[in-house]
Amino acid sequence: MTSSRVLVVPPYLPEYRVRFFERLTARIQDRGVEVTVAHGSPTGSLAQRHDTGALPGALALPQRVFRVGGRTLLWRDLGALARRCDAVVLEQALRNLEAFPLMVRSRLHGGPAICLWGHGGTYTHRQSAAERAVKDAFTRRADWFFAYTEGGSRYATRAGVPAERVTVVRNSTDTAALQTALAQITPQQLRDFRARHGLTTGRSAFFIGGLDAPKRIPFLLAAAELTARRLPGFRLLVAGDGAHRRLVEDAAARPSSSVVFLGPVQDAGRKALLGAACDVLLMPGAVGLVAVDALALSTPVITTPDAAHGPEFEYLEDGRNACVVTGDESKFADTTAALLIERTRLEALRRGCQEDAVHYSGEAMSARFAEGLLAVLAMAR
């Protein structure tokens, strides 16, 4: 018997979120709570990643897009969906215009509890003082805050959300599926994969993610070519899609190129093969959930400190499970080549990944989120 209803509104439904919502729904339904997922559509560079997933029962919302002063603003009419719920979980983003009237109605007329789910601070661009003030005010008016990481929790409490109304979910992917797939790879599969892509054991790296500006694709490609000059036999497998796909395709098409383009890779089996066949993951641009995949695959990340990293960059520690390189493409290439040669150091980083991977999983994330929702509903009652 359903006693409470919750509406969760992600900006869109990427493939990597499907299993999370399935787990969340199953876990909380056992406690008499009905969960509805209603999502928008990806816009801008996100639409070019072609990573949308399908969740049975999820509702696609009509969406209007406005361009104001170089910014993208969105409106999704939640209407009766929100009115029939006890709690609504929205993305913590000022661009989502439907959040503001919903918050006002909730305060004035006793509507559903309004929860925000997000990074906390702004990672993707530099904010003005006015923008920070508006975001702080927006955040502290939420009845509950679901923070991706501990850093997001600290932001929310500084903004004025009571600590007892903050849940840290430790944003993650479906690491169980990834580790299961990794354990099932056979030596023959690994040999075939390496032969198919011309890989030399001990001299391979991969990139997986959106092929767009935040990921610094030109930097990645230049660093790969420089690494190959320092380390004959080096190859970089690039998996993904996005606005800079053509740059990768052109690089891979050059004679004697060190770059191999795979296209989008989303399923756990293919990701696991990448991790098993390659020694390091190159990510000079924004680190997000790829940090979780890298830990689960025991594959150290080589990255830079000055990219527009997401909150999951907190999961990486230079010298423990990653290498954080300050400098240009040449310095990045030096570090990559040196690490592939220094096998003792590489193995130490792998052990760090294995030890830290236990802290992040889709199962644990859904459990934390479910407990937070139950606390919201208890407060609302």
GUVO-870748 format. One line per 8 residues: number of its first residue (from 0); for each residue x, y, z of C-alpha. Coordinates in Angstrom, 3 decimals, always signed. Each point is the difference from the previous one (the first is absolute). Example, Ala and Ser with C-alpha at 12.3 -4.5 7.8 and 13.67 -1.06 7.14 Angstrom:
0> +12.300,-4.500,+7.800 ~ +1.370,+3.440,-0.660
This chain:
0> +0.000,+0.000,+0.000 ~ +1.383,+3.400,-0.992 ~ +0.043,+2.524,+2.834 ~ +2.208,+2.730,-1.573 ~ +0.951,+1.224,-3.459 ~ +3.294,+1.473,-1.173 ~ +0.739,+1.699,-3.328 ~ +3.640,+0.050,-1.166
8> +0.811,+2.347,-2.894 ~ +3.468,-0.505,-1.539 ~ +0.933,+2.416,-2.815 ~ +0.069,-2.973,-2.374 ~ +0.433,-3.768,+0.284 ~ +3.531,-1.105,-0.890 ~ +0.717,-3.708,-0.320 ~ +2.204,-0.008,+3.107
16> -2.928,+1.127,+2.195 ~ -2.464,-2.722,-1.019 ~ +1.243,-2.654,+2.421 ~ +0.088,+2.539,+2.836 ~ -3.661,+0.871,-0.467 ~ -0.934,-3.672,-0.244 ~ +1.723,-0.709,+3.308 ~ -1.426,+3.076,+1.685
24> -3.532,-0.807,-1.091 ~ +0.213,-3.625,+1.122 ~ +1.556,+0.886,+3.347 ~ -2.485,+2.713,+0.941 ~ -3.100,-1.766,-1.301 ~ +0.615,-2.627,+2.661 ~ -0.635,+2.788,+2.512 ~ -3.342,+0.975,-1.537
32> +1.288,+2.887,-2.114 ~ -0.843,+0.471,-3.683 ~ +2.778,+1.605,-2.052 ~ -0.641,+1.696,-3.339 ~ +2.921,+1.060,-2.183 ~ -0.869,+2.829,-2.422 ~ +2.856,+1.321,-2.104 ~ +0.769,+2.697,-2.508
40> +2.123,-0.234,-3.152 ~ +3.733,+0.668,-0.389 ~ +0.936,+3.344,-1.527 ~ +3.143,+1.468,-1.545 ~ +3.131,-2.145,+0.194 ~ -1.766,-2.587,+2.165 ~ -2.331,-0.824,-2.885 ~ +3.006,-0.773,-2.188
48> +1.290,-2.657,+2.396 ~ -2.856,-2.353,-1.024 ~ -0.051,-1.697,+3.397 ~ -3.704,+0.027,+0.873 ~ -1.427,-3.136,+1.594 ~ -3.425,-1.588,+0.394 ~ -1.695,-0.550,+3.360 ~ -3.339,-1.856,+0.049
56> -2.700,+2.242,+1.457 ~ +2.020,+3.209,-0.253 ~ -1.831,+3.018,-1.427 ~ +1.490,+2.293,-2.646 ~ -1.014,+3.575,+0.806 ~ -0.824,+2.648,-2.600 ~ +2.833,+2.498,+0.143 ~ +0.410,+3.578,-1.162
64> +3.458,+1.467,-0.533 ~ +0.774,+3.721,+0.319 ~ +3.245,+1.804,-0.830 ~ +0.539,+3.052,+2.184 ~ +3.279,+1.911,+0.076 ~ +1.983,-2.952,-1.263 ~ -1.543,-2.369,+2.553 ~ -2.359,-2.907,-0.539
72> -3.127,-0.011,+2.153 ~ -2.477,-2.883,+0.129 ~ -3.680,-0.327,+0.874 ~ -1.703,-3.325,+0.657 ~ -3.635,+0.051,+1.063 ~ -0.246,-2.361,+2.994 ~ -3.625,+0.979,+0.637 ~ -2.088,-2.780,+1.514
80> +3.050,-2.253,+0.330 ~ +1.387,+2.228,+2.737 ~ -3.341,+0.747,+1.654 ~ -0.737,-3.659,+0.663 ~ +3.383,-0.654,+1.630 ~ +1.255,+0.343,+3.550 ~ +3.542,+0.873,-1.116 ~ +1.610,+1.209,-3.223
88> +3.720,-0.416,-0.731 ~ +1.378,+2.549,-2.472 ~ +3.432,+0.603,-1.454 ~ +1.852,+2.764,+1.846 ~ +0.265,+2.298,-3.012 ~ -1.193,+3.575,-0.453 ~ -0.803,-0.687,-3.663 ~ -2.990,-2.177,+0.983
96> -2.715,+2.657,+0.111 ~ -2.738,-2.317,+1.295 ~ +1.823,-0.267,+3.330 ~ -0.717,+3.592,+1.050 ~ -3.829,+0.059,-0.119 ~ -0.024,-3.490,+1.466 ~ +2.047,+1.193,+2.981 ~ -2.250,+3.026,+0.488
104> -3.195,-2.059,-0.139 ~ +1.446,-2.520,+2.411 ~ +0.823,+2.722,+2.544 ~ -3.250,+1.941,-0.335 ~ -2.541,-2.742,-0.523 ~ +1.499,-3.070,+1.671 ~ +0.969,-1.890,-3.136 ~ +2.469,-2.891,-0.253
112> +3.390,+0.080,+1.695 ~ +2.538,+1.391,-2.492 ~ +3.341,-1.789,-0.136 ~ +3.016,+0.977,-2.050 ~ +2.525,-2.494,-1.357 ~ +3.311,+1.197,-1.323 ~ +3.637,+0.960,+0.191 ~ -0.347,+2.696,+2.613
120> +2.493,+2.573,-1.242 ~ +0.354,+0.896,-3.679 ~ +2.798,-1.906,-1.724 ~ -0.498,+0.610,-3.700 ~ +0.501,+3.772,-0.226 ~ +1.064,+2.994,+2.038 ~ -2.916,+1.638,+1.814 ~ -0.506,+3.672,+0.742
128> -0.750,+1.080,+3.561 ~ -3.610,+0.606,-0.997 ~ -0.336,-3.499,-1.457 ~ +1.466,-1.540,+3.140 ~ -2.427,+1.941,+2.168 ~ -2.989,-1.130,-2.071 ~ +1.151,-3.620,+0.032 ~ +0.569,+0.088,+3.765
136> -3.495,+1.434,+0.554 ~ -1.522,-2.575,-2.357 ~ +1.778,-2.862,+1.787 ~ -0.867,+0.969,+3.565 ~ -3.699,+0.233,-0.877 ~ -0.052,-3.726,-0.691 ~ -1.523,-2.274,+2.613 ~ +2.774,-2.552,-0.606
144> +3.271,-0.166,-1.906 ~ +1.452,-3.118,-1.641 ~ +3.710,+0.709,-0.514 ~ +2.110,-1.934,-2.480 ~ +3.028,+0.076,+2.314 ~ +1.213,+1.176,+3.403 ~ +1.132,+3.221,-1.667 ~ -3.560,+0.640,-1.138
152> -1.228,-0.578,+3.532 ~ +2.390,+2.633,+1.333 ~ -1.262,+2.468,-2.606 ~ -3.651,-0.644,+0.917 ~ +0.544,+0.550,+3.714 ~ +1.972,+3.192,-0.678 ~ -2.906,+1.177,-2.173 ~ -2.355,-0.495,+2.930
160> -1.467,-3.502,-0.337 ~ -0.097,-1.642,+3.455 ~ +2.532,-2.853,+0.143 ~ -2.704,-2.441,+1.088 ~ -1.790,+0.668,-3.303 ~ +2.944,-0.900,-2.219 ~ +0.648,-3.486,-1.423 ~ +3.351,-0.800,-1.624
168> -0.730,-2.635,-2.653 ~ +3.582,-0.481,-1.301 ~ -0.857,+0.230,-3.671 ~ +0.879,-3.226,-1.778 ~ -0.557,-2.253,-2.987 ~ -1.005,-3.677,-0.029 ~ +3.369,-1.266,+1.182 ~ -1.339,-3.483,+0.813
176> -0.815,-0.648,-3.660 ~ +3.353,+1.406,-1.081 ~ +2.017,-2.133,+2.455 ~ -1.999,-3.115,-0.877 ~ +0.688,+0.564,-3.693 ~ +3.692,+0.559,+0.754 ~ +0.249,-3.280,+1.916 ~ -1.604,-1.908,-2.902
184> +2.457,+1.112,-2.693 ~ +1.995,-2.959,-1.273 ~ +3.660,+0.086,-1.072 ~ -1.101,-0.780,-3.562 ~ -2.426,+2.933,-0.044 ~ +2.793,+2.255,+1.184 ~ +2.418,-1.272,-2.652 ~ -2.606,+0.432,-2.730
192> -0.844,+3.543,+1.137 ~ +3.643,+1.037,+0.085 ~ +0.681,-1.539,-3.420 ~ -3.078,+1.681,-1.506 ~ +1.154,+3.460,+1.097 ~ +3.762,-0.456,-0.348 ~ +0.742,+0.334,+3.703 ~ +3.348,-0.761,+1.589
200> -0.234,-1.421,+3.504 ~ +1.113,+2.605,+2.517 ~ -0.184,+2.902,-2.458 ~ -3.702,+0.748,-0.289 ~ -2.346,+2.655,+1.340 ~ -3.644,+0.860,-0.477 ~ -2.376,+2.929,+0.243 ~ -3.742,-0.378,+0.505
208> -2.503,+2.826,+0.212 ~ -1.555,+2.879,-1.888 ~ +1.994,+1.246,-2.953 ~ -0.508,+3.694,+0.648 ~ +1.692,+3.136,+1.289 ~ -0.036,-0.777,+3.765 ~ +1.978,-3.195,-0.694 ~ +2.814,+1.896,-1.783
216> +0.085,-2.330,-3.013 ~ +2.672,+1.961,-1.964 ~ +2.270,-0.215,+3.071 ~ -0.692,-3.748,+0.284 ~ +0.846,-0.682,-3.646 ~ +3.176,+2.089,+0.073 ~ +1.159,-1.694,+3.200 ~ -0.642,-3.435,-1.528
224> +2.206,+0.753,-3.007 ~ +2.766,+1.354,+2.238 ~ -0.199,-3.081,+2.207 ~ +0.369,-2.237,-3.049 ~ +3.196,+1.843,-0.967 ~ +1.409,-0.616,+3.479 ~ -1.250,-3.566,+0.244 ~ -0.112,-1.994,-3.258
232> -3.014,-2.281,-0.154 ~ -2.206,+2.272,+2.096 ~ -3.664,+0.157,-1.022 ~ -3.017,+1.900,+1.299 ~ -3.506,-1.434,-0.356 ~ -2.649,+2.725,-0.043 ~ -3.604,-0.925,+0.864 ~ -2.813,+2.526,-0.102
240> -1.974,+2.423,-2.100 ~ -0.603,+3.728,-0.141 ~ +0.687,+3.241,-1.781 ~ +3.728,-0.767,-0.384 ~ -0.494,-3.463,-1.483 ~ +1.348,+1.150,-3.360 ~ +3.294,+1.034,+1.632 ~ +0.468,-3.520,+1.331
248> -1.011,-1.638,-3.281 ~ +2.472,+2.169,-1.914 ~ +2.793,-0.788,+2.454 ~ -0.695,-3.733,-0.186 ~ -0.013,+0.103,-3.828 ~ +3.533,+1.392,-0.283 ~ +2.669,-2.458,-1.139 ~ +1.827,-1.614,+2.932
256> -2.286,+1.744,+2.479 ~ +0.161,-1.060,+3.640 ~ -3.750,+0.706,+0.389 ~ -2.718,-2.622,-0.461 ~ -3.614,+1.230,-0.045 ~ -2.625,-2.439,+1.343 ~ -3.130,+2.147,-0.033 ~ -2.433,-0.015,+2.926
264> +0.611,-2.705,+2.611 ~ -2.687,-0.299,+2.667 ~ -0.478,-3.639,+0.958 ~ +1.963,-1.510,+2.881 ~ +1.588,-2.759,-2.070 ~ +1.700,+2.335,-2.467 ~ +1.079,+2.393,+2.754 ~ +1.520,-2.918,+1.899
272> +2.002,-1.044,-3.081 ~ +1.411,+3.505,-0.234 ~ +1.105,-0.126,+3.615 ~ +1.480,-3.486,-0.332 ~ +1.896,+0.737,-3.212 ~ +1.335,+3.445,+0.946 ~ +2.309,+1.134,+2.768 ~ -1.170,+3.565,+0.673
280> -2.971,+2.269,-0.687 ~ +0.843,+3.407,-1.479 ~ -2.347,+2.831,+0.958 ~ +1.661,+3.419,-0.374 ~ -3.408,+1.688,+0.074 ~ -2.905,-0.145,+2.398 ~ -0.050,-3.033,+2.301 ~ -3.485,-1.099,+0.969
288> -1.435,-3.467,+0.536 ~ +2.872,-1.433,-2.025 ~ +1.887,+0.123,+3.301 ~ -2.321,-2.694,+1.379 ~ +0.420,-2.207,-3.077 ~ +3.776,+0.362,+0.198 ~ +0.081,-1.063,+3.650 ~ -2.272,-2.975,-0.726
296> +2.279,-1.060,-2.882 ~ +3.166,+0.523,+2.083 ~ +1.226,+2.345,-2.719 ~ +1.836,+3.139,+1.181 ~ -1.142,+3.322,-1.468 ~ +2.470,+2.524,-1.385 ~ -1.589,+3.444,+0.102 ~ +0.689,+3.692,+0.547
304> -0.887,+2.242,+2.952 ~ -1.392,+2.956,-1.934 ~ -2.856,-1.527,-2.026 ~ -3.667,+0.612,+0.835 ~ -0.208,-3.173,+2.052 ~ -3.220,-1.324,+1.446 ~ -0.357,-0.800,+3.699 ~ +1.169,-3.594,-0.573
312> +3.517,+1.385,-0.421 ~ -0.033,-0.230,+3.822 ~ +0.287,-3.778,-0.354 ~ +3.449,+0.264,-1.570 ~ +3.231,+0.544,+1.912 ~ +3.266,+0.807,-1.718 ~ +2.559,-2.698,+0.694 ~ -2.555,-2.411,+1.465
320> -2.456,-0.891,-2.780 ~ +0.756,+2.663,-2.608 ~ +2.616,+2.331,-1.462 ~ -0.949,+3.681,-0.054 ~ +2.302,+1.752,-2.465 ~ +0.639,+3.741,+0.009 ~ +1.187,+1.220,-3.375 ~ -0.564,-0.239,-3.730
328> -0.453,-2.940,-2.382 ~ +3.728,-0.736,+0.051 ~ +0.069,-0.322,+3.776 ~ -3.112,-2.173,-0.144 ~ +1.683,-2.252,-2.558 ~ +3.167,-0.200,+2.135 ~ -2.046,-1.154,+2.973 ~ -1.953,-2.559,-2.029
336> +3.102,-1.537,-1.572 ~ +1.877,-0.088,+3.305 ~ -2.870,-1.675,+1.831 ~ -0.344,-2.707,-2.656 ~ +3.713,-0.748,+0.332 ~ +0.071,+0.091,+3.818 ~ -2.045,-3.152,+0.614 ~ +0.577,-0.002,+3.767
344> -1.504,+3.471,+0.299 ~ -2.864,-0.947,-2.310 ~ -0.818,-3.069,+2.098 ~ -0.030,+2.126,+3.156 ~ -2.553,+2.310,-1.602 ~ -2.068,-3.025,-1.027 ~ -0.067,-1.187,+3.605 ~ -1.160,+3.447,+1.059
352> -2.856,-0.238,-2.499 ~ -1.021,-3.413,+1.321 ~ +0.014,+1.197,+3.594 ~ -2.015,+3.137,-0.747 ~ -2.523,-1.625,-2.345 ~ -1.873,-1.566,+2.934 ~ -1.251,+3.456,+1.065 ~ -1.985,+0.624,-3.187
360> -2.759,-2.134,-1.509 ~ -3.387,+0.412,-1.602 ~ -1.530,-2.250,+2.638 ~ +1.300,+2.122,+2.878 ~ -1.028,+3.204,-1.772 ~ -3.578,-1.187,-0.455 ~ -0.128,-1.086,+3.656 ~ +1.131,+3.439,+1.218
368> -2.450,+1.735,-2.296 ~ -2.852,-2.212,+1.182 ~ +0.754,+0.687,+3.665 ~ +0.067,+3.723,-0.728 ~ -3.379,-0.160,-1.715 ~ -1.506,-1.895,+2.917 ~ +1.297,+2.709,+2.327 ~ -1.529,+2.695,-2.239
376> -3.369,-1.747,+0.051 ~ +0.116,-0.433,+3.770 ~ +0.735,+3.725,+0.353 ~ -2.813,+0.887,-2.432 ~ -2.504,-2.046,+1.960
